Amino acid sequence: MSAVKILVAGNSGQVARSLAALSGERYDFVTLGRPELDLADAATLEAAVREHAPAAIVNAAAYTAVDKAESEPDAAFAINRDGAGALAAVAARHGLPIIHISTDYVFAGDKAGAYVESDPVGPQGVYGQSKLEGERAVADANPAHVILRTAWVYSPYGNNFLKTMLRFGADRDRMRVVADQKGTPTYAPDIAAGIAAVLDKALAQPEGSDWRGVFNMVSEGDTDWASFAEAIFAESQARGGPHAEVDRITTADYPTPASRPANSRLDTARFRQVFGHALPAWEDGVGRCIDALK
C-alpha cells in the first residue's frame, strides 16, 4: 500500500522540514514553497492541489517575524490571514481537510494557569492578531479544519532559540536570558508526529466531528526561557559542546518592538483525548535536537 500524499504549504520552515523528514510508509509529505505555492497568489494554490491531488493539506507556512510584523502589518496579514483563508478555501473546494498551524500568541498571556482552547483570546501585537484572524479565516472557509496552537518551536532547522543559544555559547561565558515568561519549548519533529496523529483520525473518519476545531498541541510540561537555556547548555555540555552560565533577567530588562505573552502555557488535554496522542516532555526534545545537530 503506497503512502498517502499530503500537501504541505511551506518548505523551509521548521515544521515543514520536520514533516518532510517524517515521510515514509504512512504519509508522503509534499512540501511546497514560493513560487510553486505562494499564499499571496491564489492561482498557485489551486494549481498545486490539482497537480499533486493530496488527501489533505497542512498549512505550515506563515509570517513569523514577531517584531518585524509591528512595522510590516500588511505583509503579516497577507500571509497569516488572507493566504491561510485562501488555502483553506481551495481545500474545501476539493473536499479536503486542512490542518493549520497557529500559535500561543493569540492569547494575552495574563492568565494565571494554562490556557484551554475556549479561553478568551487577546493578542498583544500584530503577529498574534494576524494569526488569530488566520484561524478565523480558515474556520470560515473550510468546516473540515484542525487548528493546532503550538509554542516555542525549535528544531535542527532554520533559526530558533536553541540554535541561537548554542551559537552564543560557543564564544561567550555568560548569557542574559529572560526568566519571567512561561511556556513550553516544543520540538518540531514532535509537532510533525502530532500532525500525523491528527491525519490518522481525520482521514479515517472524514465525516466525524470530534476531530474538527481548535486544539492546543505542545510538548508536556512548561518552563521559562532562562531555564530552557540552562537545559540546552547542560545537554550540550554533556556531549562536549558549547555551554555558558545563564543570568536570569526580566522582560523589562530586554525590551522588544512586540510584547511577548508572560504566560504561554497551553493545556493539551483536549488534543490528547481526541487524538490519543501526547507529545513527549519538553526536556526530552532538547537532547534529541542537539544530537541531530551533531
Protein Blocks (a to p, Z undefined) as FASTA:
>chain_A
ZZdddddedjkbmklmmmmmmgcfkbccdddddfkbcfklmklmmmmmmmnopabdcdfb
dcfbfklmmmmmmlmmmmmmmmmmmmmmmmmmnopacdddddfklpgolafbdcdfklcc
ddfbfklmmmmmmmmmmmmmombbcddddehiacfehjdfklmmmmmmmmpcbdcddfkb
ccddddfklmmmmmmmmmmmmmmmmmbmklgccdddddeddddfklmmmmmmmmmmmnop
acdddddddfklmccfbdcdfblcdcfklmmmmnopacddfklmmmmmmmmmZZ
